[in-house]
Every structure is written in C-alpha cells, then in structure tokens.
Amino acid sequence: MSEPWPTDGLDGPRVTPIPPNPRAPILLVDDDAELREMLREMLESSGYDVYCASNGREALDLLHQADPPPGLILLDLMMPIMTGEEMLAALKQVHALAAIPVTIVSGHDGPPEGTAYLKKPVDFSALLGVVQKTCG
C-alpha cells in the first residue's frame, strides 16, 4: 500500500514550501502625484509591488526601511527638495543602495551618463519591458 503523502525519508510528510513572489518591488520616485499614482496602479495591475516617493529625500528614507528592498528604482530628475541627480549621487555613497538598478523616467533631455532612460510622456509598454527585464 502506498503512503498517502510523499516523504523525504524523515518521520513526516514531505512539505514543498510555496515560493515567494519572485518579482522584486519597484521604487517609483516622481513629484507629479497624478503620474506617480497612474504608474503605480498600472504596475500593480501587472503584478508588481510598488513603493512611492515624491522626491529624492523621501525615497532615500524609504530605501533605508524597505523590506524587501526594491529591484528597480524609477526616478524622475526634476523634483523639489532633492533632485534625481542628487539622489543618484547619494545612492552611490551606500554600497547596498548603489547596487539597485535605476531607470530615469523624465522629460529632461538626457540622463546622467551610464543610466537607463525613458522619456516622458511615458510609453507604458516600454516601461513595463524595463521592469520585467529587471524585476522578473
């Protein structure tokens, strides 16, 4: 007679844990509240968890508390309090944060050197392609 539950040679049934969601969350940093909310909703409807911040300072504070940390930062350049470029410089100062990929999403004419870039108005399918490639 076969056992009702497969075993792994131990005293009880073999338990296969359910894997966690393999998709890393996204940090969306933009001072435009309407755009930030629209992108958050679109990304969440595509199955991603999204952290939001309205400027670089708020985003850095959130990064120090985020668990799990984001797998991608979508970053506007022109913001009050702390600009995207200032935030990029601050990220480079902290080893754990410097490893997080950043894609600039801005109406600005060009990104800082070595940074991925999407121009506003945002093509959501292009944005989703970047997110899927980076975060799964």
Solvent accessible surface area in square Angstrom, and as a share of the most:
residue,aa,sasa,rsa
1,M,240,1.07
2,S,98,0.63
3,E,115,0.51
4,P,121,0.76
5,W,163,0.57
6,P,74,0.46
7,T,52,0.30
8,D,79,0.41
9,G,71,0.69
10,L,135,0.67
11,D,157,0.82
12,G,29,0.28
13,P,74,0.46
14,R,120,0.44
15,V,121,0.69
16,T,110,0.64
17,P,106,0.67
18,I,161,0.82
19,P,107,0.68
20,P,113,0.71
21,N,94,0.48
22,P,124,0.78
23,R,78,0.28
24,A,32,0.25
25,P,7,0.04
26,I,0,0.00
27,L,0,0.00
28,L,2,0.01
29,V,1,0.00
30,D,4,0.02
31,D,58,0.30
32,D,67,0.35
33,A,59,0.46
34,E,150,0.67
35,L,28,0.14
36,R,44,0.16
37,E,72,0.32
38,M,95,0.42
39,L,2,0.01
40,R,59,0.22
41,E,92,0.41
42,M,66,0.29
43,L,0,0.00
44,E,71,0.32
45,S,99,0.64
46,S,34,0.22
47,G,37,0.36
48,Y,4,0.02
49,D,92,0.48
50,V,18,0.10
51,Y,50,0.19
52,C,37,0.22
53,A,1,0.01
54,S,31,0.20
55,N,10,0.05
56,G,0,0.00
57,R,108,0.40
58,E,74,0.33
59,A,0,0.00
60,L,9,0.05
61,D,66,0.34
62,L,45,0.22
63,L,10,0.05
64,H,122,0.55
65,Q,145,0.64
66,A,19,0.15
67,D,131,0.68
68,P,76,0.48
69,P,81,0.51
70,P,6,0.04
71,G,17,0.17
72,L,1,0.01
73,I,0,0.00
74,L,0,0.00
75,L,0,0.00
76,D,7,0.04
77,L,2,0.01
78,M,123,0.55
79,M,13,0.06
80,P,76,0.48
81,I,139,0.71
82,M,25,0.11
83,T,41,0.24
84,G,0,0.00
85,E,88,0.39
86,E,90,0.40
87,M,0,0.00
88,L,19,0.09
89,A,56,0.43
90,A,26,0.20
91,L,5,0.02
92,K,147,0.62
93,Q,148,0.66
94,V,58,0.33
95,H,169,0.75
96,A,75,0.58
97,L,15,0.07
98,A,53,0.41
99,A,80,0.62
100,I,19,0.10
101,P,64,0.40
102,V,24,0.14
103,T,4,0.02
104,I,0,0.00
105,V,3,0.02
106,S,1,0.01
107,G,44,0.42
108,H,73,0.33
109,D,133,0.69
110,G,26,0.25
111,P,51,0.32
112,P,36,0.22
113,E,177,0.79
114,G,86,0.82
115,T,27,0.15
116,A,56,0.43
117,Y,58,0.22
118,L,31,0.16
119,K,104,0.44
120,K,44,0.19
121,P,131,0.82
122,V,30,0.17
123,D,86,0.45
124,F,43,0.18
125,S,84,0.54
126,A,41,0.32
127,L,0,0.00
128,L,34,0.17
129,G,36,0.35
130,V,38,0.22
131,V,0,0.00
132,Q,85,0.38
133,K,182,0.77
134,T,52,0.30
135,C,8,0.05
136,G,52,0.50
